[in-house]
Amino acid sequence: MSEPPKDEKYEHEEPEASQIFCAADADVVFQSADNVRFSIHRKNLETNAGAFVPSEFKTLDEVVHLTEDARTLDLLFKFMYPQMLPNVDKLRIHILLPLAEAAEKYEVFYATDACVRRLSSGLPSDGSQDDAIKIFEFAGRHDHPGIMGVLAPLLIDTPLPKMLAMLPNLKYFSAWTLYQEHWHTVRQHAVQSRTILHCDYHPTAHYRDLCMLNRRFASLTALKDLEATMSLKVCGIIIPALEDWQAEIEAEIADIPKYTDFLK
């Protein structure tokens, strides 16, 4: 295993020892990017990590430098020992995603399974749009279409050039173009199906409201939060027409196939 470059920030600092992974009889030492050393048993690497080749690690005198930080490695190594596994459901996204990446990289399958199950349940409550993009990219790189299917509705307004950069696998990108086209069709129908919100008492105001809705539907972003998109301060006369309009759009959205359907 080739040694990654050391983080210059910690180059002149004395390494710390992990408080958990510090057994005297351990026979392999790893050092995190932020200068923490983990003493790990070779037999645990052999049985629980496909990408660590123990024969490459000769003695305790040889320190193997890894690119991950100590927090990530601490979680990762816990999946290699016979103990209660970390509860990834409680991890914040900025901790969970690096763990998932490390699990894939080093083929720690128990950790991969736990992270994939968590990410397949949807964007964590602390997650942002940027986090959804990062998770979607992760899922595309490592062939987890289930995660991609869950997050796809959150990303429908992502421009195709950006999506192509995120999904170099053409199978996933081709499926995305078909999936997004269905959303574009719904958006177009939303604008074309209702051209008049008529009220004899406030004709000018309601023409203005209609123009505002049409502007909102210029982007697929409008369909991500339809309740907010259709929210207008109007008189009671046209409220039923707005509700019917929204119901029609919601029905069309419900009929859109899942992203994963285009992968079959």
N, C-alpha and C positions, 0 to 999 in steps of 0.2 A: 504493500500500500504506500503510495507516494505521499510525502509529508506536505500538507498545505502550508502556505506562508503564515508566519506568526504575525499576530496583531502588534504593530509597532507601539501601540498605546501601552501594552503590558510587557514589552520586551525587556525592560530593565527592572521589573518588579519580581520579588521572590514569589514563586507559585504557592498557592494555598492548597491544603489537602481537604478533600470532601469530608464532611463530618459523618456521612453515611457510608460511602464507599472507600473505606480506609483499612480493610482487613489486612493483617500482617501476612497471611498466607496467600494473598492475591498474587498473580504472576504476570499481569499486564497493566501498564499505567497509561492512561489517556490524559491529555491536557486540553482543556476547553480554550476557546478563543479569548476568554476573559481570565485566563491564568489560574484555573482550578484543576487540580489533579484528582483523577478517579482510579482507584486500584480495583481491578476487575479480575475475576477468576476465568481462566482460559476455558474451562469446561462449560461455563455459562455462555460464552461467546459461541462455542461450537454448536450448542444445542438450540440457541435462541436468536442468533443473528446470522443470516445467510451471507451478508456482504463483508463481515469481519472474518478474515482468514487467520486463525490463531497461529499457524505455522510461520507467518510473516513477522510475528512479534516474538523476539528471541528471549529477552531477559527483562528484569525490572529496571535495569540500567538504561534501557531504551524507552524513552517517553514518546508516545505517539500523539502528535498534535492534530486536533480536529478543528473544523471551522465553526462548530456550533458553540453557543454559550453554555455556561454551567447550568443554568436553569433547565435548558432543553435536555442536556445530557443526564442530569439528575433524574428527570422523569423517564427518559429513554432506558437507562440502565435498570430502573426499577421493574421494567417489564421483562428483564432477563433473569430475575431471581424468584424462587418459590415463596411468594409473599402476597399479601393483598395488593392487587394492582391499583395504580392511580385511577381516581374517578375523573375521567376526562370531561364528563358532563359539567363539572364545576369550573373548568378552565376558561379563562377569558380568551378571546379570539387571538390576541397577539401572543399568547402562550401556546394555544392549541395548534395553530397552523405551523409554526416552526417544529413542533413535536411531530406533526404528521409528515412534514417534509423529511425530517431526520429518520423517521421510521421507514419511509419508502427508500431512502438512500442506503440505509444499512440493513434493510430487509429484516426488521424486527417485527415479525408478523402479528404478534399479539398487540403491539402498539398500533400497527396499521389498522387492524380490525377495529379496535376501540375508537380510533380517530375517525375512520370512515363512517362508522355507525353514528357517531355524534354529528358529523358534518352532513350526513344524509337526512337528519331531522330538521334541517333548515338553518337559516342564518341565525347565529346566537344573538341574544337580546342586546348585547353590547356592540354588535356588528354594524358597520356602515356600508354605503354603496361601494366604496373602495375595497372593503373587506370581501364583499360578495364577488367582486371582480377577481381578487387574489385567490379566493377559494375555487372559483370557476376555472381559473387557469391551472391551479393545482390539480383539480379533478381531470382536466383535459390532458395534462402531461402524464398522469399516472393511471389513466383509463378507469375512471370511476364515473360512468355515465349517470348513475343514480343520483349522485351529488349534483351533477350538472342539471339534471331534470328538475330538481327541487329549486335551484337558484335561477333557472332560465326566466321565469316571469318577472324577476327583479331586474333583469338586464335587457329587456326587450328594446329599449331605446339606444342600445350601444351601436354606434356606427359600424358598418361592415368592415372598413379598413382596420379599425381597432380590434374587432372580433377576429379578423384574420391573423393579426399579430398575436392574439391571445391563444388561438387554436391553430397551430401549424399543421396538426393532423387534419387532412382534407376531409376525412370521413365526418369528423365533428363539425367542421366549418360548413360543409355542404348541407348537413342536417340543420344547421343554424339558419342558413339562408331560406330554407323552406319554412321553417318554424316562424321566423320573423315576418315572412311574406303574409302569413295568415293574420298576424297582428296588423300589418299595414292594410289589409283588406277590411278588417273590422273598423279601423280608423276612418277609412274612406267612406264606408257605409254610414258611419256615425254622422259625418258631415252631409252626405248626400240624401239621407233618408228623411231628414227634417229640415226644411228650408224656411218654415214660417212658424213663429210663436206669435199668435194673433190675439190681440186684446184691443177692443174698440176704444177703451178708456185711455190706454197708454201706448199707442202705436209706435211712437218714436223711441220710447224707452225700451220696448221689447225688440225692436229692430237692433238697437244698440246691444242688448243682451245676446241676441243671436250672433252678431258679429264677434262679440267677445268669446262665445263658445267655439265658433269656427276658428278663431285664432288659437285657442287652447288646444284644439284638435289638430293643429298643424304638426304636432310632434307625437310620437308614440308614448312619450312621458305622460300624456293625458290619460292613457288607459291604465297606468300603474296605480292611480288613486282616483277612480272614477267618481267617488263621492265628492272629493274636493273639486274635481274638474267641473262637475255639474252644479256646484254650489253657487247660487245667485240669489240676490235679494229682489224678489219679484212679487207681484200681487197674486192673490189667491186664485185668480181666474186661470192663469197659465201653469200653476203648479202641477195639476194632473197631466198636462202635456209634457212637462219636464220629466215627471216620474215615469211616464210611458216610454219616453225617449231613452232614459237611463236603463229601464228594464230591457228594452230591445238590445241595447249595447251589451248589457250583462249576459243576455242569452247567447249572443254571438261569441262572446269571450269564453263562455262555458263550453262551447262546441269546438274551440281550437284544440287540435290534438296536442298531446304532451310532446315536449322536445324529444324525449327518448323514443317516441313512436317513429320519428324520422330516421332513427338509427337501425331500424329492423330491416 
